[in-house]
Amino acid sequence: MSTLGIVLVAAGRGERLGAGKPKAFVELQGSTLIEHCVSTITALPHGGHLVIVVPEALAAETLSLVSATVEPGSLWEISVTPGGRERHESVRFGIDALHDTANVVLVHDAARPLAPRTLFERVAAEVARTGDSVIPALPVADTLKRVGEGGIVHETVDRSPLVAVQTPQGFLREQLAAAHDRLGSAAPDSSENGPTDDAEVVQRAGGTVRVVAGDMLAHKLTVPGDLMLLEALLTTETGNSQ
């Protein structure tokens, strides 16, 4: 019987945030980003296997956080595995740690702690419906300019075909694993930038990627100002749910 597999990527150093600790262990209203994500994932209306990828030195701390977060009787099995040197390597380790029965896999960044349950459900359902890779995205609202050296504006970029991509991103497990294996075995190419998300890893391997509607709550924590925005979003959501 197939189950849903989720890889929660929490191994990033978070240097731009300047918090003095890995980003996933920063607290948002008294709970770490990992705890917020685990609470959402284990509230999904079906069971599955969640693998949390963290720095090896923080594996024991992560297990303690999970124990304090997950409700008794949860249908979710949770494992913790060490991350790699780069994000794509951490994702590959997470995939390898999933049960063989997980045929649909969602990859989510712990840096998006408020991504709602409905977003996970929407992505997973579209993967199951189409067999394609699926990413949530929002339209780009700002005017975009292409800027050269010295801060000189060269042109205004047409934003109509552009979107801002979020996580969780969803895949058929076999396709995602094969794409990451191909990336890991490829010789480094100094002329090619590395992929910035898992959808690009799959696309480079020839896979089809489609978009579903994203969610403003899935905002990513990158710099200190993002933490204030997430605090405000969480306060609003908490107030609306009361």
C-alpha positions as CSV (number, residue, x, y, z in Angstrom):
1,M,0.0,0.0,0.0
2,S,1.5,3.4,-1.0
3,T,2.0,6.2,1.4
4,L,2.9,9.8,1.1
5,G,6.5,10.7,1.8
6,I,7.7,14.1,2.9
7,V,11.3,15.3,3.1
8,L,11.6,18.3,5.3
9,V,14.9,20.1,4.5
10,A,16.3,21.7,7.7
11,A,20.0,21.4,7.2
12,G,20.7,24.9,6.0
13,R,23.1,27.2,7.9
14,G,21.1,30.3,7.5
15,E,24.1,32.6,7.3
16,R,22.1,35.5,5.8
17,L,19.7,35.4,8.7
18,G,22.6,36.0,11.2
19,A,20.9,34.1,14.0
20,G,24.0,32.2,15.1
21,K,22.2,28.9,14.6
22,P,20.8,26.9,11.7
23,K,17.7,28.6,10.3
24,A,15.3,25.7,11.0
25,F,16.1,26.0,14.8
26,V,15.1,29.7,15.0
27,E,12.0,30.2,17.1
28,L,8.8,31.8,15.8
29,Q,6.5,32.7,18.7
30,G,8.1,30.2,21.0
31,S,8.4,27.2,18.6
32,T,11.2,26.4,16.2
33,L,10.5,26.4,12.4
34,I,10.8,22.6,12.5
35,E,8.1,22.4,15.1
36,H,5.7,24.6,13.1
37,C,6.3,22.4,10.0
38,V,5.9,19.1,11.8
39,S,2.6,20.3,13.4
40,T,1.2,21.1,10.0
41,I,2.4,17.9,8.3
42,T,1.2,15.5,11.0
43,A,-2.2,17.2,10.8
44,L,-2.7,16.0,7.2
45,P,-5.7,13.7,7.0
46,H,-3.7,10.7,6.0
47,G,-0.7,8.9,7.3
48,G,2.8,8.9,5.8
49,H,6.5,9.0,6.4
50,L,8.2,12.3,7.3
51,V,12.0,12.5,7.0
52,I,13.6,15.5,8.6
53,V,17.1,16.3,7.2
54,V,19.2,18.3,9.7
55,P,22.9,18.9,10.6
56,E,24.2,15.7,12.2
57,A,25.1,17.4,15.4
58,L,21.5,18.5,15.9
59,A,19.8,15.1,15.2
60,A,19.2,14.3,18.9
61,E,17.7,17.8,19.5
62,T,15.5,17.4,16.5
63,L,14.1,14.1,17.9
64,S,13.3,15.8,21.2
65,L,11.5,18.6,19.3
66,V,9.5,16.0,17.4
67,S,8.6,14.0,20.5
68,A,7.2,17.2,22.1
69,T,5.3,18.2,19.0
70,V,3.5,15.1,17.6
71,E,0.2,14.2,19.1
72,P,-0.3,10.7,20.5
73,G,-1.8,8.3,18.0
74,S,-0.4,10.2,15.0
75,L,-0.6,8.2,11.7
76,W,2.8,9.7,10.7
77,E,6.1,8.0,11.2
78,I,9.0,10.5,11.6
79,S,12.7,9.9,11.0
80,V,15.7,12.2,11.3
81,T,18.7,11.9,9.0
82,P,21.9,13.9,8.6
83,G,22.2,16.4,5.7
84,G,24.9,16.8,3.1
85,R,27.2,19.6,2.0
86,E,24.7,21.1,-0.4
87,R,20.9,21.2,-0.5
88,H,20.5,18.8,-3.3
89,E,22.7,16.3,-1.4
90,S,20.5,16.7,1.7
91,V,17.4,16.1,-0.4
92,R,18.9,12.9,-1.9
93,F,19.7,11.6,1.6
94,G,16.1,12.4,2.6
95,I,14.7,10.5,-0.3
96,D,16.9,7.5,0.4
97,A,15.6,7.4,4.0
98,L,11.9,7.2,3.0
99,H,10.1,3.9,3.1
100,D,9.8,2.1,-0.2
101,T,6.0,2.4,-0.1
102,A,6.2,6.2,-0.5
103,N,5.5,6.7,-4.2
104,V,4.6,10.4,-4.0
105,V,7.1,12.6,-2.4
106,L,6.8,16.2,-1.2
107,V,10.0,18.2,-0.6
108,H,9.5,21.2,1.8
109,D,11.9,23.8,3.2
110,A,11.7,24.3,6.9
111,A,12.3,27.9,6.1
112,R,8.7,28.1,5.1
113,P,7.1,27.3,8.5
114,L,3.6,28.7,7.9
115,A,2.9,26.8,4.6
116,P,-0.7,25.6,5.3
117,R,-2.0,22.1,5.2
118,T,-4.1,22.9,2.2
119,L,-1.0,23.7,0.2
120,F,0.5,20.3,0.9
121,E,-2.8,18.6,0.0
122,R,-3.1,20.6,-3.3
123,V,0.4,19.7,-4.4
124,A,0.1,16.0,-3.5
125,A,-3.3,15.7,-5.2
126,E,-2.0,17.2,-8.5
127,V,1.0,14.9,-8.5
128,A,-1.3,11.9,-8.1
129,R,-3.7,13.2,-10.8
130,T,-1.1,14.0,-13.5
131,G,2.0,12.0,-12.7
132,D,4.0,15.2,-13.3
133,S,6.2,17.2,-10.9
134,V,4.2,20.0,-9.3
135,I,5.3,23.3,-7.7
136,P,3.2,25.9,-6.0
137,A,3.8,29.5,-7.2
138,L,2.4,33.0,-7.0
139,P,2.3,35.6,-9.7
140,V,5.0,38.2,-9.6
141,A,3.5,41.6,-8.5
142,D,6.5,43.9,-8.7
143,T,7.8,45.6,-11.8
144,L,11.0,43.8,-12.8
145,K,14.1,45.5,-14.1
146,R,17.3,44.0,-15.6
147,V,20.2,45.9,-14.1
148,G,23.9,45.9,-15.2
149,E,27.1,47.1,-13.7
150,G,27.0,50.3,-11.7
151,G,23.3,49.9,-11.0
152,I,22.3,51.0,-14.5
153,V,18.9,49.8,-15.6
154,H,19.0,48.1,-19.0
155,E,15.3,47.1,-19.5
156,T,12.0,46.4,-17.9
157,V,11.3,42.6,-17.9
158,D,7.8,41.3,-18.9
159,R,6.5,39.8,-15.7
160,S,3.4,38.2,-17.2
161,P,5.0,34.7,-17.7
162,L,6.9,34.8,-14.4
163,V,6.0,33.3,-11.1
164,A,7.6,33.1,-7.6
165,V,8.0,29.5,-6.7
166,Q,7.5,28.0,-3.2
167,T,7.5,24.7,-1.4
168,P,6.3,22.0,-0.8
169,Q,7.2,20.7,-4.3
170,G,5.7,17.3,-5.3
171,F,7.1,14.4,-7.4
172,L,6.8,10.8,-8.2
173,R,9.4,9.2,-6.0
174,E,11.1,7.2,-8.7
175,Q,11.5,10.3,-11.0
176,L,12.8,12.5,-8.2
177,A,15.3,9.9,-7.0
178,A,16.6,9.3,-10.5
179,A,17.0,13.0,-11.2
180,H,19.0,13.5,-8.0
181,D,21.1,10.4,-8.7
182,R,21.9,11.9,-12.2
183,L,22.8,15.2,-10.7
184,G,25.1,13.6,-8.0
185,S,26.9,11.5,-10.6
186,A,27.4,14.3,-13.2
187,A,30.8,15.9,-13.6
188,P,30.9,19.5,-12.3
189,D,30.4,22.1,-15.1
190,S,31.8,25.5,-14.2
191,S,29.7,27.1,-17.0
192,E,26.4,25.9,-15.5
193,N,24.9,27.2,-12.3
194,G,23.6,24.6,-9.8
195,P,19.9,24.0,-9.5
196,T,18.1,26.1,-6.9
197,D,15.1,23.8,-6.3
198,D,14.1,20.2,-6.9
199,A,11.8,21.1,-9.8
200,E,14.9,22.3,-11.7
201,V,16.7,19.0,-10.8
202,V,13.9,17.1,-12.3
203,Q,13.5,19.4,-15.3
204,R,17.1,19.1,-16.2
205,A,16.6,15.3,-16.3
206,G,13.8,15.7,-18.8
207,G,10.8,15.7,-16.5
208,T,7.7,17.9,-16.9
209,V,6.9,20.4,-14.2
210,R,3.5,22.1,-13.7
211,V,2.3,24.8,-11.4
212,V,-0.5,25.0,-8.9
213,A,-1.6,28.1,-6.9
214,G,0.7,28.9,-4.1
215,D,-0.1,30.6,-0.8
216,M,1.1,33.9,0.8
217,L,1.5,32.0,4.1
218,A,4.3,30.0,2.6
219,H,6.7,32.9,2.9
220,K,10.4,32.0,3.2
221,L,12.6,33.1,6.1
222,T,15.8,34.4,4.6
223,V,16.8,37.7,6.3
224,P,15.8,39.2,9.6
225,G,13.0,41.2,8.1
226,D,11.3,38.0,7.0
227,L,11.1,36.9,10.7
228,M,9.0,40.0,11.5
229,L,6.7,39.3,8.6
230,L,6.2,35.7,9.6
231,E,5.5,36.8,13.2
232,A,2.8,39.2,11.8
233,L,1.3,36.4,9.6
234,L,1.2,33.9,12.4
235,T,-0.5,36.4,14.7
236,T,-3.1,37.1,12.1
237,E,-3.7,33.4,11.4
238,T,-3.9,32.6,15.1
239,G,-6.4,35.4,15.6
240,N,-8.5,34.3,12.7
241,S,-8.7,30.7,14.0
242,Q,-9.9,31.7,17.5
